[in-house]
Amino acid sequence: MAFFEIISIASGFCGITGVTLKTLSKTKYKREVKGYIADLETRKVLWAEFDLEIKRPVIKSMEEILHNTRELLQVCSQDKDLNKILKGIIGSIGKEIHNIHSYDDRTKEGQYKFFMSIQKFRTDMARYLSALCSSLRIEPSSTELRSLIINMATVRPRT
């Protein structure tokens, strides 16, 4: 199956409350979203092996993604469906940054919670990106980001 076929199915199952993907496909901000996704292709926090993740750099990278998402939200303020997706990303990242700050990664329990927060962050990002990529027909050029979207959006149900 091709990338768009898989994520079209995934985005249907990962329904984002209040977002009409058909309406989203008509956004005038496709170029800006494409640039945002291109930036995400450089963010190893989305796919690096967990044993390589270190708390401070993870938080810094997540904060940069959060900042870029907020900037995109300001640019695309006229599109209500796109706004809902971006606000969902912002809420998810903010929550997980807060959680990660609170964990003591020197303990087994803290390391486990840190791992679970990164996993939640990646799963949420994959869900939102599957909706964006599917509706706007944007295929990331990096294999890692494509794999994240396909693997995490399709196998991790929203809880």
PyMOL commands that set and color helices and strands:
alter all, ss='L'
color gray80, all
select helices_A, chain A and resi 3-13+21-24+30-40+44-46+50-52+55-75+80-102+108-136+143-155
alter helices_A, ss='H'
color red, helices_A
deselect
rebuild
show_as cartoon
